[in-house]
Amino acid sequence: MALKEGLNSEVATIFRSAWTERDGTVVPADDSIKLGNDAVKLDATVLYADMADSTRMVKASSEQFAAELYKAFLHCAAKIIKAHDGTITAYDGDRIMGVYLGDSKNTRAVKTALKINWAVKNIIKPAQDRQYGEGKGHQLRHVVGVDTSALLVARTGVRGANDLVWVGRAANFAAKLAALPDAYPTYITRGVYSVMNEACRTTEGKSMWEAVSWSEFDRSTIYRSTWWWPLS
């Protein structure tokens, strides 16, 4: 079958086929969802952690140094996500996606974000300074975005080259929040802020968050923070 004819046939099948959907309680594995119109529905919180200004870093640094920063950041983020019972669902260049399920999913995701901020400042930077000299080379900055919503998880691609796609507001908004200015390392939506534990909102009577209007999305209220949560 010619390429054009095959694509016409497959796309038509995608649009006309009925969906098979089921509620999920765990993050689905790749092989638990079929390539057709098959999906799992989840109520989940999504975290995106993204290195800021990595394009300039790659242009200005050696390939080996850039790779070291990538590896250090993604390793710390991944370990912290897993420590808070998050599931790593994707690595995409210089960013990582984590999904949290369960009653405390928002609190666990926010603690993860604040601990990543601590690790960047107190683990990665000191190690870089010890190896290369204080303040030498690209100084790592990052942003973490967190949102919560219903999600539809489907499988996309072709046989032998496919992956899960996460469809819903939380996946989209978390990624968009992670692209906001890195003067604030953590951004969360109102939906996350309103249900997370009070310990993630204030410390010693001081609010850890500033409410701002997100002009890109109907001027909805989001919260940003420069605070961190120390690792023990």
C-alpha positions as CSV (number, residue, x, y, z in Angstrom):
1,M,0.0,0.0,0.0
2,A,1.4,3.5,-1.0
3,L,2.2,5.8,1.9
4,K,-0.6,8.3,1.0
5,E,-3.2,5.7,0.7
6,G,-2.1,4.1,4.0
7,L,-2.2,7.4,5.9
8,N,-5.7,8.2,4.5
9,S,-7.0,4.9,5.7
10,E,-5.4,5.0,9.2
11,V,-6.6,8.6,9.9
12,A,-10.1,7.8,8.8
13,T,-10.1,4.8,11.1
14,I,-8.9,7.0,14.0
15,F,-11.8,9.4,13.6
16,R,-14.6,7.0,13.0
17,S,-13.7,4.3,15.6
18,A,-15.5,4.2,18.9
19,W,-13.4,4.7,22.0
20,T,-12.9,2.1,24.7
21,E,-12.4,3.8,28.1
22,R,-11.9,2.5,31.6
23,D,-11.2,4.2,35.0
24,G,-7.7,3.7,36.3
25,T,-6.2,3.7,39.8
26,V,-2.6,3.3,38.8
27,V,-0.4,4.9,36.1
28,P,-0.8,2.6,33.1
29,A,2.1,0.7,31.5
30,D,2.8,1.1,27.8
31,D,1.5,-2.4,27.0
32,S,-1.7,-2.0,29.0
33,I,-3.3,0.3,26.4
34,K,-3.9,-0.7,22.8
35,L,-2.8,1.4,19.8
36,G,-6.4,1.9,18.7
37,N,-8.9,4.2,20.3
38,D,-8.3,2.7,23.7
39,A,-7.8,4.8,26.9
40,V,-7.5,5.0,30.6
41,K,-9.1,7.8,32.7
42,L,-7.3,9.1,35.7
43,D,-7.7,11.8,38.3
44,A,-4.1,12.9,38.6
45,T,-1.7,15.7,39.4
46,V,1.1,16.3,36.9
47,L,4.5,17.9,37.6
48,Y,6.9,19.1,34.9
49,A,10.4,20.1,35.9
50,D,12.3,22.0,33.2
51,M,15.9,23.4,33.0
52,A,15.7,27.1,32.1
53,D,17.7,28.6,29.3
54,S,19.3,25.3,28.3
55,T,19.6,26.4,24.7
56,R,22.1,29.1,25.7
57,M,23.9,26.7,28.0
58,V,24.4,24.3,25.1
59,K,25.7,27.0,22.9
60,A,28.1,28.4,25.5
61,S,29.3,25.2,27.1
62,S,31.2,22.1,26.1
63,E,29.0,19.1,25.3
64,Q,30.4,17.2,28.2
65,F,29.6,20.0,30.7
66,A,26.1,20.5,29.3
67,A,25.5,16.7,29.6
68,E,26.7,16.8,33.2
69,L,24.2,19.5,34.1
70,Y,21.4,17.6,32.3
71,K,22.3,14.4,34.1
72,A,22.6,16.1,37.6
73,F,19.3,17.9,37.3
74,L,17.3,15.0,35.9
75,H,18.8,12.5,38.4
76,C,17.9,14.7,41.4
77,A,14.4,15.4,40.0
78,A,13.7,11.8,39.3
79,K,14.9,10.6,42.7
80,I,12.7,13.2,44.5
81,I,9.7,12.4,42.3
82,K,10.0,8.7,43.2
83,A,10.6,9.5,46.9
84,H,7.1,11.1,47.0
85,D,5.4,8.2,45.2
86,G,5.2,9.9,41.9
87,T,5.6,8.0,38.7
88,I,8.0,9.2,36.0
89,T,6.2,9.1,32.7
90,A,8.5,11.0,30.4
91,Y,12.0,12.5,29.9
92,D,11.9,15.2,27.1
93,G,15.3,16.7,26.6
94,D,16.0,18.8,29.6
95,R,12.7,18.2,31.4
96,I,10.9,15.4,33.3
97,M,7.2,14.6,33.8
98,G,5.9,13.0,36.9
99,V,2.3,11.9,37.7
100,Y,0.8,11.6,41.2
101,L,-2.3,9.6,42.2
102,G,-4.2,9.3,45.5
103,D,-5.6,11.5,48.2
104,S,-2.4,13.4,48.9
105,K,-1.3,13.8,45.3
106,N,-1.2,17.6,45.3
107,T,0.8,17.8,48.6
108,R,3.3,15.2,47.4
109,A,3.7,17.0,44.0
110,V,4.3,20.4,45.6
111,K,6.8,19.0,48.1
112,T,8.6,17.4,45.2
113,A,8.8,20.8,43.4
114,L,10.1,22.6,46.6
115,K,12.6,19.9,47.2
116,I,13.9,20.0,43.6
117,N,14.5,23.8,44.2
118,W,16.5,22.9,47.3
119,A,18.5,20.3,45.5
120,V,19.5,22.6,42.7
121,K,20.8,25.2,45.2
122,N,22.3,22.9,47.8
123,I,23.4,19.8,46.0
124,I,24.0,20.6,42.3
125,K,25.5,24.1,42.5
126,P,27.9,23.2,45.3
127,A,29.1,20.1,43.5
128,Q,29.6,22.2,40.3
129,D,31.5,24.9,42.2
130,R,33.8,22.3,43.8
131,Q,34.6,20.8,40.5
132,Y,35.0,23.9,38.3
133,G,35.4,26.8,40.7
134,E,32.7,29.0,42.3
135,G,30.5,30.7,39.8
136,K,32.3,29.1,36.8
137,G,30.3,27.9,33.9
138,H,26.6,28.0,33.2
139,Q,24.6,28.5,36.4
140,L,21.7,26.1,36.5
141,R,18.2,27.6,36.8
142,H,15.0,25.7,36.6
143,V,11.2,25.9,36.8
144,V,8.6,23.4,38.0
145,G,4.9,23.5,37.1
146,V,2.1,21.6,38.8
147,D,-1.6,21.2,38.0
148,T,-4.3,18.7,38.7
149,S,-7.3,17.5,36.6
150,A,-8.9,14.5,35.0
151,L,-6.7,13.0,32.3
152,L,-7.2,10.6,29.4
153,V,-4.2,8.4,28.7
154,A,-4.0,6.9,25.2
155,R,-1.3,5.2,23.2
156,T,0.0,6.9,20.1
157,G,2.5,6.2,17.3
158,V,3.1,3.1,15.2
159,R,4.0,-0.4,15.9
160,G,7.5,-0.6,17.2
161,A,7.7,3.2,17.9
162,N,4.9,4.4,20.2
163,D,4.3,6.0,23.6
164,L,1.6,7.1,25.9
165,V,0.0,10.5,25.5
166,W,-1.5,12.4,28.4
167,V,-4.6,14.4,27.3
168,G,-6.1,16.9,29.7
169,R,-5.6,20.2,31.4
170,A,-3.1,19.1,34.0
171,A,-0.6,17.8,31.5
172,N,-0.8,20.9,29.3
173,F,-0.9,23.5,32.1
174,A,2.0,21.9,34.1
175,A,4.1,22.1,31.0
176,K,3.1,25.7,30.3
177,L,3.8,26.7,33.9
178,A,7.3,25.1,33.7
179,A,8.0,27.5,30.8
180,L,7.3,30.7,32.8
181,P,10.1,33.0,34.0
182,D,12.7,31.3,36.2
183,A,12.8,34.2,38.7
184,Y,10.2,31.9,40.5
185,P,11.2,28.2,40.4
186,T,7.8,26.9,41.3
187,Y,4.3,27.6,39.8
188,I,1.1,25.8,40.8
189,T,-2.5,26.3,39.8
190,R,-5.4,27.3,42.1
191,G,-6.7,23.8,41.9
192,V,-3.5,22.5,43.5
193,Y,-3.1,25.3,46.0
194,S,-6.7,25.0,47.3
195,V,-6.4,21.3,48.4
196,M,-2.7,20.8,49.3
197,N,-1.7,20.5,52.9
198,E,-1.3,23.7,55.0
199,A,2.3,22.8,55.7
200,C,3.0,23.5,52.0
201,R,1.3,26.9,52.1
202,T,2.9,28.6,55.1
203,T,6.0,28.4,57.2
204,E,6.3,30.1,60.6
205,G,3.2,32.1,59.8
206,K,4.5,33.3,56.5
207,S,3.0,32.5,53.2
208,M,5.3,30.7,50.8
209,W,3.3,31.7,47.8
210,E,2.3,34.8,45.8
211,A,-1.0,34.8,43.9
212,V,-0.7,36.3,40.4
213,S,-2.9,36.5,37.3
214,W,-1.9,34.2,34.4
215,S,-2.6,36.3,31.4
216,E,-2.0,33.5,28.9
217,F,-5.0,31.5,30.2
218,D,-8.0,33.8,30.8
219,R,-6.2,35.6,33.6
220,S,-6.8,32.7,35.9
221,T,-5.1,32.8,39.3
222,I,-1.9,30.9,39.8
223,Y,0.6,30.8,42.6
224,R,4.4,31.2,42.4
225,S,7.1,30.6,45.0
226,T,10.9,31.0,45.6
227,W,10.8,28.8,48.7
228,W,12.3,25.4,49.1
229,W,11.8,22.3,51.2
230,P,15.1,20.9,52.7
231,L,16.0,17.2,52.1
232,S,16.7,15.2,55.2
